[in-house]
Amino acid sequence: MGYCEYGPYADRIIIPSYASSGKLNYFTSRTFKKDTFQTYKNPDTSRNIIPFEMFINWDLPIILCEGPFDAIAIKRNAIPLLGKNIQSSLMKKLISSRVKKIYIALDTDALKQALKFCEELLNEGKEVYLVELPGKDPSEMGFECFTNLIQKSIPLNQFTLMEKKIMLI
């Protein structure tokens, strides 16, 4: 992470993302001041990347979360979506990689999107877990509490996925 002393990012923490090659592929910034109009500020460029790719082991379970601070709090093999959507390059990599288990940990306001991603990945033969967050995101919960949630998660199947979708109606 970096800190910029001058310019439009002067009151922000910069969080870089690197491709598997080690090349910078994106960055995001978050203000450290309270009561700021724009909490996050992102570059005007495509988000169709694999965030934090340099730090991902595709042979181990993957955790998908919303923001970079969530991924940092999770610590292990976490990919921030930089929002609530899985970009096409990340979805292709998830499907084509050797990763077997995928945990989806999106905020409660993104449950509909999370279930859509669960269904797509289940249909591709992945073992998918929906991590139901208790009103806090992983960065608010902290590593230990989030890890307990992960350990209590059970894999979805078509039946449990349908049950969760019906509960949204």
Secondary structure by P-SEA (a helix, b strand, c coil): cccccccccccbbbbbbbcccccccbbbbbbcccccccccccccccccccccccccccccbbbbbccaaaaaaaccbbbbcccccccaaaaaaaaaccccbbbbbccccaaaaaaaaaaaaaaaccccccccccccccccccaaaaaaaaaabbbbcaaaaaaaaaaac
